[in-house]
């Protein structure tokens, strides 16, 4: 632990909700996007009476690194162009993978701040953007399903919860975890929501685009494809760096392809149980089917025993 005392989290600025006919841009800041899945996602958004526009490089492939959707410069340009376009009300990421960390240094944050608040949606690798948007723009963002994500395309629950959050956020102020969830550590806590993919939060430590700590926050954690010892390593890094000092509560999402949940749960209990704060498990956000949308930067109350999260105010204005 550390004796540093970073400022506690404060609620961030909320962007406006979407209205029928709103234009939304779909970008690929991370991994390559299958064309058929992109088209299916655009059709879902059109079915919501939105006007989705695919960014120019959304289907690109990097010439040397097949895990990237095009060059860093092109991915950054797509994101910035979409964000700074006054006709665009929301930017929805197509998928995760890897690559967002390579983009944040290339963005013109002053220009993006001047463009005014709008909605950013994504999760997984997009955690790097959630952190950067909070640190540089002071803006609420949505940790939610992505336009070309398999779970989003095939799951009505994921679609319905994102749609409600975007269009009628007052109807989504109470977020209930999945039926299998419960309290890893019982109790209630209040704080500002933050977090995302555990391995990305660990990798972001020490960068100018990350929060200095989770102090005062309700921390949401999930991951995919990380064996228990790797989850242990990331959690231990956050603990040793003092990043978890002063956190108010923890919500645990999905741990797809991370090994048997019993082993994962043991690691989570061992590393987080000593924080002395409520911890809710299997809360239903992240890489699992039917993933819920969680607004980062909004104040909320966690009831770990009941498995509920109650927002202080709607996610969007």
N, C-alpha and C positions, 0 to 999 in steps of 0.2 A: 504494500500500500504506500501511498504518497501523502505528504502533508500539503500538497498544492490544493488550492480551493478555487477552481474555475467558477465563473458565474453560473448560476442555475439556468436551466432552460426557461425561455419565455415563449408564450404563444407567438406564432409567426403570422404574417399577413396572408389573408385568405383571398384567392382569386375568385372571380365571378363564376357562378354555375353556368351550365350550358343551356341553350334554348333550342327548340326545333329549328333546323336549317343551319345550325352553326357549322362553320368550317373547321375541321380538325386535320392536322398534319400527322402522318405516320412516318417515323424515322427509324433508322437502324444504326444506333450508336455503338453496337457491340458485334455480335456474331452474324453470320450470313443468314438470309431469310429465304425459305422455300417459296417460290412464286405462287404455288397453288394455295398454300396456307395464307399468304398475304391477301390473295384475292378473296378467299373465304372470310377473312377478318374484315376486309373492306365492305363485303356484303352485309355482315352483321351490323356494322356501323351505319350503313345506308338504311338498314331496316329500323334503326332508331331515329330516322329522319335527320341524320347528320349528313354533312357534305365532306366525306373523307378524301384527302389528297395525299398520294404517295410521294415522298421526297424523291428528287431526281436519282439519287444513288442508293435507294433502299434495297435494290436487288443486286448491287455490285458484289464482287468477290475480290479480295486483296490478291494481287498478282503473285505474292510470295508466301503469305501467311493465310492458309485456308480457313483459319478460325476467326478471321475478321471480315466484316461486311464492307469491303472497299478500303481505300486508304484512310489514314487518320484525318488528313486534310479534308477529304470529301465527306466523311461522316460528321466531322465538326461543322463543316459548311452547311450541310443539310439541317442540322439541329439549330444552328444560329439563324439561318435564313427563315426557317419555320417560326422560330420564337419571335423574331423581329418583324414578321409579316403582320401588319395590323388587321388583316382579314382573318387570321387564324386565332381561334379561341382556345384551342387545346393542342398539345403535342403528346401523341401516344406512341410509345416505343413498340416496335414490331416484335422484338424478342430480346432475350438476354444473351448468355454465352460469355464472351469476354471482349473487352476493348474500350469500355467507357472511360476507364482510367487514363487511357491514351488520348482521350478527346478533351478532357476538362482543361488542360493547359493551353489548348488552342482556341478556346472560346473568348470572345470579347465581352467580358462581364459588364462593362460599363454600358455597352450598346444593349445588352439584354436587359439590364436594369431599367434603362430608359424606355424600353419597349412596353413596360408595364406588366402587371401580373396576369398570368394565364395558367391553365391547368397543365401539369406534367403527370403522366401516368406510366408506371412501369415497376418492375421489381427485379430480383436476382442481381445481375451485373449492374443494373440501373441504380443500385444502392450508391454507387460512386456519384451519380448525378443527384440523388436525393440529398446527400451530404453537401455537395457543392452548391446546390440551389438554396439550401438552408443557410450555409455559411456566407455565400456571396450575394444572394438576393433576398434573404430573410423571408422566404416564401413557403407556404404550405404546399406539399406535393402529395400525390396519391400513390401509395404502395399497392398496386393492383394489377390485374391480369393484362396481358399485352395482346395487341391486335392479331398477331400471327401465332400465338401460343396454342398448343394442342389442347390444353385444359380449358382455355377460354372458348375455343371454337366448339368444343363438344360438351360443355357443361352449362346448363341453364342457370344454376345457382350463381356461378361466377359472373355470368353476363348480367343477371338481374341485379346483383348487389352493386356492380360497377355502374350500371345504368341509373339506379336509384341515387347513388352518390353524386353522379354528374348532373342529373336533371332535377332531383328533388331531395337534396341532402338532408333536409329536416326529417325525412322519413327513415334515415339511416343513422340516427344519432345513437341508437343502442345496437352494439355489435355483439352477438352471442357466439361463443366458441362452438366447436363441433360437439356432438353428443358424447364422444369418447373422451373429451377433455375434462380437466379438473384442476385442483390446486396441488402443484408440486410442493409449494409452501403456501399455507393459507393466509388470508388477510385481505385488507382493502388498502388501496393507495391512490393518491392523486398526483398527476404530473403531466408533462407535455410529451406527446408521442414522438418517437424517433426510432431509428434502427434500420433493419433490413437483413441482408445476407451476412451471416457472421464472418465468413472468410474475407468478404470485401471490407467490412468495418475494421477488421484486424489489419488488413493490407493498407488501409487508408490512414492509419495512425501516423501522426507527425507531418502530414501534408498540409499545405495552406488551404485545402478545400474541405477539410474535415472539422467537425466540432471538436473543441478541446477536451470535452468529457461528456458523459451522460448524466451528470449531476442534475437533479431536479426533474428527470425524465422518466417516462414509462417506456422501457426499452423493448422493442419487438425484435426477436431473433429467429432465424430459420436458415436452412442451407440445403444443398443437394449434392450428392456424390462425394461427401467427405466422410471418411471412416472415423470412428469414435476418437482415435488418438489424435486425428487432425482437428476435430472439434475441440478436444482438450487443449491442444496447442494454441488455437485461436482464442479461446476463453482465457487461458492462462496469460497470454500476451496482453489482453485487455485488462486483466486484473493487475499484472505486474506494472503496467504503464499508468495505473491509477485511473484509467478511463471509466471504470465502473464505480468509483467513489461517489457516494451521494445519490446514486440512482434510487428512484422511489419504488419501482416495481418492474417486473419482467413478464413479457408475454412470449410464449414459445409457439412457433408455428409448425410447419411441416419439416421433416428430415428425410426426404425421399432419397433412397439409394445410399443411406448413411449406415447401413448395417441394421441388425435387429434392434427394434426400438428399446428393448430392455437394456441393452448395452449403452445406447445413446442416452437413455433416461438416467442411468447411473452416473454418466459423465456430467450431465446437466445438473443433477442434484449435488454432486460433489463440488463442482466449480461455482455454482450459483447459490447453493443452500446457505453458505456462510455469510451472504450479504445482509441477512436480517430483514429482507423485504419480501412481499408477496410475489409468488411466481406461479403463473397459470400456464399449463401445458396443453398441447394439441388444440391450439386456438383456431386453427382453420385458415390461416393465411400462408402465402408462400407458394411452394411448388406442388402442393397437393391438389387433387381434383376439387373443383368448387371453391377455389380460393376466394376469401373475402377481401374487400378493399379497405385499407386502413389509412387514414389521413395523417401524415407526419407533420408536426408543427402545431397540432390542435391540442388544447388541454382536455383531460379526460379523467375519469375515475375507473379504476380496475377493481372488480370484485372477483378475486381468484377462486373463492369457494363456489360462487354462482356461475363462474365462467362468462362474465359479462364485462363489456367495456362501454361506458356511457360518456359520450362526448359532451363537453361543456357547451358547445355551439356547433351548428352544422359545419361540415367540412368546407363548404364553399358558400360564398355570399349569395 
